[in-house]
Amino acid sequence: MRRKQAGIARDPAAFEAFYRRHVDAVTRFIARRVDDPHTVADLVAEVFMAVLDSAHTYRPGLGTEIAWLYGVARNTLSAERRRAFKEGRLASRLGGRRVLDADDLVRLEERIDAGRAAREVLAALADLPEGERAVLELVVVDQLTVAEAAVALGIRQGTAKVRLHRARRTLRGLPLVMEGMAG
């Protein structure tokens, strides 16, 4: 019998015979536990797909084909319940969020596209050494002079100038030119 089970995975005719022999029993098994007809149909299909994958695990000495098949069905049903539980948890987390319509998506895509250059600059800033990034942020974003940035960072003015020059040189190839960077 074990050889017969393994054969259903490779022999379409053997699988069809196995399916016909057991589809009603599996359908009843699932239908006793699930009340949605679409879900029942999906789960029955999943059970038989799992049978193809696990046919080699059938041990006739441990029980009948139907007992083994019900074990496969229980595992399939358990996996579905875990998936549905996770999906329900996710849905409840998203419950307070507004569903986006087509216009919302278009506006968000436009904003995302418009922010591309800025994201590239921010990514490049993140890649700068800390000292260069700190001077650049103080001068460009916070509008301090190089001398004021040097004082804020506790470094010499000459060091601040060198770091600012290196940061600007690194960022020169980016599409977005930030105000104050070209000085």
C-alpha positions as CSV (number, residue, x, y, z in Angstrom):
1,M,0.0,0.0,0.0
2,R,2.9,2.4,0.7
3,R,4.2,2.0,-2.8
4,K,0.7,2.7,-4.0
5,Q,0.6,6.0,-2.1
6,A,4.0,7.1,-3.4
7,G,2.8,6.3,-6.9
8,I,-0.1,8.8,-6.8
9,A,2.5,11.6,-6.8
10,R,3.9,10.4,-10.1
11,D,1.0,8.7,-11.8
12,P,-1.9,11.0,-12.8
13,A,-4.3,8.0,-13.2
14,A,-3.4,6.7,-9.8
15,F,-3.9,10.2,-8.3
16,E,-7.3,10.5,-10.1
17,A,-8.5,7.2,-8.7
18,F,-7.3,8.2,-5.2
19,Y,-9.0,11.5,-5.5
20,R,-12.3,10.0,-6.7
21,R,-12.2,7.5,-3.9
22,H,-11.7,10.1,-1.2
23,V,-12.9,13.5,-2.3
24,D,-16.4,13.1,-0.8
25,A,-15.0,12.1,2.6
26,V,-12.5,15.0,2.6
27,T,-15.2,17.4,1.6
28,R,-17.5,16.2,4.4
29,F,-14.6,16.4,6.9
30,I,-13.9,20.0,5.9
31,A,-17.5,21.0,5.6
32,R,-18.1,19.9,9.2
33,R,-15.5,22.4,10.3
34,V,-16.0,25.3,7.8
35,D,-19.2,27.0,6.9
36,D,-18.2,29.0,3.8
37,P,-18.5,26.9,0.6
38,H,-15.7,28.7,-1.2
39,T,-13.3,28.1,1.7
40,V,-14.4,24.4,1.7
41,A,-13.7,24.0,-2.0
42,D,-10.3,25.8,-1.6
43,L,-9.3,23.7,1.4
44,V,-10.3,20.4,-0.3
45,A,-8.1,21.4,-3.2
46,E,-5.3,22.3,-0.8
47,V,-5.6,18.9,0.9
48,F,-5.1,17.0,-2.3
49,M,-2.2,19.3,-3.3
50,A,-0.6,18.4,0.1
51,V,-1.3,14.7,-0.6
52,L,0.8,15.0,-3.7
53,D,3.7,16.5,-1.7
54,S,3.4,14.1,1.2
55,A,2.4,10.8,-0.4
56,H,5.7,9.3,0.5
57,T,4.9,9.8,4.2
58,Y,2.0,7.4,4.3
59,R,2.6,4.3,6.5
60,P,-0.1,1.6,6.0
61,G,0.9,0.0,9.3
62,L,-0.2,3.1,11.2
63,G,-3.7,3.4,9.7
64,T,-5.9,3.5,6.7
65,E,-5.7,5.8,3.8
66,I,-8.6,7.8,5.1
67,A,-7.0,8.2,8.5
68,W,-3.8,9.5,6.9
69,L,-5.9,11.7,4.6
70,Y,-7.8,13.2,7.5
71,G,-4.5,13.9,9.2
72,V,-3.4,15.8,6.1
73,A,-6.8,17.6,6.1
74,R,-6.4,18.6,9.8
75,N,-3.0,20.0,9.1
76,T,-4.3,21.9,6.1
77,L,-7.3,23.2,8.1
78,S,-5.0,24.3,11.0
79,A,-2.7,26.2,8.6
80,E,-5.8,27.9,7.2
81,R,-7.0,28.9,10.6
82,R,-3.6,30.3,11.5
83,R,-3.5,32.3,8.3
84,A,-7.0,33.6,8.9
85,F,-6.2,34.5,12.5
86,K,-3.1,36.5,11.3
87,E,-5.1,38.1,8.6
88,G,-7.8,39.1,11.1
89,R,-5.2,40.5,13.4
90,L,-3.8,42.5,10.6
91,A,-7.2,43.7,9.5
92,S,-8.0,44.9,13.1
93,R,-4.7,46.8,13.2
94,L,-5.6,48.5,9.9
95,G,-9.2,49.0,11.0
96,G,-8.5,52.6,12.0
97,R,-6.9,53.5,8.8
98,R,-8.6,54.9,5.8
99,V,-8.7,52.8,2.7
100,L,-7.1,54.7,-0.2
101,D,-9.1,55.3,-3.4
102,A,-7.6,55.8,-6.9
103,D,-7.3,59.5,-6.5
104,D,-5.5,59.2,-3.1
105,L,-3.0,56.7,-4.7
106,V,-2.3,59.0,-7.6
107,R,-1.7,62.0,-5.3
108,L,0.6,59.8,-3.1
109,E,2.5,58.5,-6.1
110,E,3.0,62.1,-7.3
111,R,4.3,63.1,-3.9
112,I,6.6,60.1,-3.8
113,D,8.0,61.0,-7.3
114,A,8.4,64.6,-6.3
115,G,10.4,63.6,-3.2
116,R,12.8,61.2,-5.1
117,A,15.6,63.8,-5.3
118,A,15.3,64.7,-1.7
119,R,15.4,61.0,-0.7
120,E,18.6,60.6,-2.7
121,V,20.2,63.5,-0.9
122,L,19.1,62.2,2.5
123,A,20.4,58.8,1.6
124,A,23.7,60.3,0.6
125,L,23.8,62.4,3.8
126,A,23.3,59.2,5.8
127,D,26.3,57.7,4.0
128,L,28.6,60.7,4.9
129,P,30.9,60.4,7.8
130,E,29.4,61.8,10.9
131,G,31.6,64.9,11.1
132,E,31.0,65.9,7.4
133,R,27.2,65.3,7.8
134,A,27.1,67.4,11.0
135,V,28.8,70.4,9.5
136,L,26.7,70.2,6.3
137,E,23.4,70.0,8.3
138,L,24.4,72.9,10.5
139,V,25.4,75.1,7.5
140,V,22.7,74.1,5.0
141,V,19.7,73.1,7.1
142,D,20.2,75.2,10.2
143,Q,21.7,78.2,8.3
144,L,24.7,78.7,10.5
145,T,28.0,80.1,9.2
146,V,31.0,77.8,9.0
147,A,32.5,79.6,12.0
148,E,29.2,79.0,14.0
149,A,29.1,75.4,13.0
150,A,32.7,74.9,14.1
151,V,31.8,76.4,17.5
152,A,28.7,74.2,17.8
153,L,30.7,71.1,17.0
154,G,33.7,72.1,19.2
155,I,36.1,71.9,16.2
156,R,38.4,74.5,14.5
157,Q,37.0,76.6,11.8
158,G,39.5,75.2,9.3
159,T,38.4,71.6,10.1
160,A,34.8,72.7,9.6
161,K,35.6,74.1,6.2
162,V,37.4,71.0,5.1
163,R,34.5,68.8,6.2
164,L,32.0,71.0,4.5
165,H,34.0,70.9,1.3
166,R,34.3,67.1,1.4
167,A,30.5,66.7,2.0
168,R,29.7,69.1,-0.9
169,R,32.1,67.3,-3.2
170,T,30.5,63.9,-2.3
171,L,27.0,65.3,-2.9
172,R,27.8,67.2,-6.1
173,G,26.5,64.5,-8.4
174,L,23.1,64.4,-6.9
175,P,20.1,65.9,-8.8
176,L,18.9,68.1,-6.0
177,V,21.1,71.2,-5.3
178,M,20.3,72.3,-1.8
179,E,20.4,76.1,-1.1
180,G,23.6,77.2,0.5
181,M,25.5,74.2,-0.7
182,A,27.2,75.9,-3.6
183,G,29.0,78.5,-1.4
